[in-house]
Amino acid sequence: MKALILAGGYATRMQPLTLNISKPLLPVGDKVMIDWILDKIKEIPDINEVAIVTNEKFFNDYLEWKNKNNQDVNLINDKTTCNENRLGMFGDIAFGLKNLELDDVLVLGGDNLFKFDLNELINLSKENNSPAIGAVELNDLNEARKMGIFLIDDNKKAVDFEEKPENPKSMLASTACYMIPEKIVEIIRSFDGDGEKIHVARFLMENSDTFIYPFKEEWIDIGSKEQYDKVNRDYSKK
């Protein structure tokens, strides 16, 4: 099994903080953000390769981080240079998968920090031989209106998905944690289009039964300077 971390964005909403540094390389506590994600991946016994998709602008920074910390990861350069020509999340997933051997792949956003056990997500995917997506139960309606929201059945199968709904049908929000079995990896690898316009969850649901694992533990999508400052304070106490 492979793990693919997405770090190809430009975090324009957090500039000037991220003008000259990739968001996953920002310090959080006594590490950088992506180190915390790698710690969670190390809890998965079946992972035999970890790859990171980044871009031309920050590739050398990731190479320096890798060498300085002796990280056993493969770096993949998507060759983009700015926010205007970025590939988008789905585009970077497709690009990354084309650069990996065909296998089951766990895909994680490089700016998501979480405390849940990824093995539970992997097991759900394996039990059904289908994609599985991590999700969290929100308690704030305004937050739900900003997110991708799932409706699931009693077997945790996704039956509906809405992006930023005004009237959410549930409070179950998608995270950037995707377990994708080999058969779907093969479909994504053949994608040749504008990945910026494709939502990962919707694509998975259109191509396969897709299951949702609702986690109860903490998950933080670091999308603003305020969120970053709070996370940095919280993780500094660990």
C-alpha positions in Angstrom: 0.0 0.0 0.0 1.2 3.5 -0.8 0.5 6.9 0.9 0.3 10.1 -1.1 0.4 13.5 0.7 -0.9 16.5 -1.2 1.3 19.6 -0.9 1.0 21.2 -4.3 -1.1 24.2 -3.4 -0.1 27.8 -2.9 -2.2 28.7 0.2 -3.1 32.2 -1.1 -5.6 32.8 1.7 -2.7 32.6 4.2 -0.4 35.0 2.4 1.9 36.7 3.2 2.7 34.0 5.7 2.8 31.4 2.9 4.2 33.5 0.1 7.7 31.9 0.3 7.0 28.8 2.2 4.7 25.8 1.5 1.9 25.6 4.1 2.8 22.0 5.1 6.3 23.1 5.9 5.1 25.7 8.4 6.2 25.0 12.0 3.5 23.5 14.3 4.8 22.9 17.8 8.2 21.4 17.7 7.8 20.0 14.2 6.6 21.2 10.8 3.0 20.5 9.8 3.8 17.6 7.5 5.8 15.8 10.1 2.7 15.3 12.2 1.0 13.7 9.2 3.9 11.4 8.6 3.7 10.3 12.3 0.1 9.2 11.7 1.2 7.3 8.5 3.8 5.4 10.5 1.0 3.9 12.5 -0.1 2.0 9.4 1.8 -1.3 9.1 0.9 -1.9 5.4 2.4 1.3 4.0 5.6 0.5 2.1 6.0 3.9 0.3 5.2 7.5 1.0 5.2 10.1 -1.7 4.5 13.9 -1.6 3.2 15.9 -4.5 4.5 19.4 -4.5 5.2 22.0 -7.1 8.1 23.7 -8.9 8.1 26.7 -6.6 8.6 24.7 -3.4 10.2 21.5 -4.6 13.7 22.4 -3.4 12.3 23.4 0.0 10.9 19.9 0.4 14.1 18.4 -0.9 16.0 20.3 1.8 13.5 19.2 4.5 13.8 15.6 3.3 17.5 15.5 3.4 17.9 17.5 6.7 15.4 15.2 8.5 16.4 12.0 6.7 12.8 11.4 5.7 12.1 8.3 3.6 9.7 9.8 1.2 9.5 10.3 -2.6 9.0 13.8 -3.9 6.9 14.4 -7.0 7.0 17.8 -8.7 3.8 18.7 -10.5 5.7 21.4 -12.4 3.3 24.2 -11.6 4.6 27.6 -10.6 1.7 29.6 -9.2 -1.9 29.6 -8.1 -3.1 30.4 -11.6 -1.7 27.2 -13.2 -2.1 24.8 -10.2 -3.6 21.4 -10.9 -6.0 21.4 -8.0 -6.5 18.7 -5.5 -7.9 16.1 -7.9 -5.3 17.0 -10.5 -2.5 16.5 -8.1 -4.0 13.2 -7.0 -4.1 12.0 -10.6 -0.6 13.3 -11.3 0.8 11.6 -8.1 -0.9 8.3 -8.9 0.6 8.3 -12.4 4.0 8.5 -10.7 3.4 5.5 -8.4 3.2 1.8 -9.0 -0.3 0.6 -9.2 -1.5 -0.2 -5.7 -4.0 0.7 -3.0 -3.3 4.3 -2.0 -4.1 6.4 1.0 -4.3 10.0 0.1 -4.0 12.8 2.7 -4.1 16.6 2.5 -0.9 18.1 3.6 -2.6 20.8 5.6 -5.0 18.6 7.6 -4.0 17.7 11.2 -6.0 14.9 12.9 -5.9 12.5 15.8 -7.9 9.6 14.5 -6.6 6.2 13.6 -6.2 5.9 9.8 -6.2 2.1 10.1 -10.0 2.3 10.7 -10.5 4.1 7.4 -8.3 1.6 5.6 -10.2 -1.4 7.1 -13.5 0.0 6.0 -12.2 0.3 2.4 -10.8 -3.2 2.4 -14.0 -4.7 3.8 -16.0 -3.3 0.9 -13.3 -3.3 -1.8 -14.3 0.3 -2.3 -13.1 3.8 -1.6 -13.5 5.2 1.9 -13.4 8.8 3.0 -12.8 10.1 6.5 -15.5 12.5 7.8 -16.2 14.4 10.9 -19.5 15.4 12.6 -19.7 19.1 12.9 -21.7 21.0 15.5 -21.8 24.4 13.8 -24.3 25.0 11.0 -22.3 27.9 9.6 -19.2 25.6 9.3 -21.3 22.9 7.6 -22.4 25.4 5.0 -18.7 25.9 4.1 -17.9 22.2 3.7 -18.7 19.2 1.6 -21.5 17.3 3.4 -22.3 13.6 3.2 -25.5 11.7 3.7 -24.9 8.0 4.5 -26.9 4.9 5.1 -26.7 2.4 7.9 -23.8 0.6 6.3 -21.8 3.9 6.1 -22.2 4.0 2.3 -22.4 7.5 0.9 -25.9 8.2 -0.7 -25.6 11.9 -1.2 -22.9 14.6 -1.3 -23.4 18.4 -1.4 -20.7 21.1 -1.6 -21.3 24.1 0.6 -25.1 23.5 1.0 -27.2 26.3 2.3 -29.4 23.7 4.1 -27.2 20.7 4.9 -28.9 17.4 5.0 -26.5 16.3 7.7 -23.5 17.6 9.7 -21.1 15.0 8.4 -18.3 16.8 6.6 -15.7 15.5 4.3 -12.0 15.6 5.2 -9.0 15.3 2.9 -8.5 11.6 3.9 -9.2 9.2 1.1 -8.5 5.4 1.0 -8.5 4.4 -2.7 -8.4 0.8 -3.8 -6.2 -0.3 -6.7 -9.2 -0.7 -9.1 -10.2 3.0 -8.6 -6.5 4.2 -8.7 -6.4 2.7 -12.2 -9.4 4.8 -13.2 -8.0 8.0 -11.7 -4.6 7.4 -13.4 -6.3 7.5 -16.8 -7.9 10.9 -16.1 -6.9 13.6 -18.6 -8.8 16.8 -17.9 -9.0 19.8 -15.7 -8.5 18.5 -12.2 -9.3 21.9 -10.7 -13.0 21.4 -11.6 -13.3 17.9 -10.1 -14.3 17.2 -6.5 -12.6 14.1 -5.2 -15.5 12.8 -3.2 -18.0 13.3 -6.1 -15.6 11.6 -8.5 -15.3 8.6 -6.3 -19.0 8.3 -5.7 -19.7 8.5 -9.5 -17.2 5.6 -10.2 -17.8 3.3 -7.3 -19.8 2.6 -4.1 -18.0 4.9 -1.6 -18.0 4.5 2.2 -17.6 7.1 4.8 -15.9 6.6 8.2 -17.2 9.2 10.7 -14.4 9.9 13.1 -15.0 11.4 16.6 -11.5 12.6 17.2 -10.1 16.0 16.4 -9.5 17.1 12.8 -8.4 20.5 11.7 -8.2 21.9 8.1 -5.8 24.7 8.4 -7.2 27.2 5.9 -6.6 30.6 7.6 -4.0 32.5 9.6 -6.2 32.3 12.7 -6.6 28.5 12.5 -2.9 28.2 12.0 -2.1 30.3 15.0 -4.5 28.3 17.2 -3.1 24.9 16.0 0.4 26.1 16.6 -0.4 27.1 20.2 -2.3 23.9 20.9 0.5 21.7 19.5 3.2 23.7 21.3 1.6 22.4 24.5 2.2 18.7 23.6 
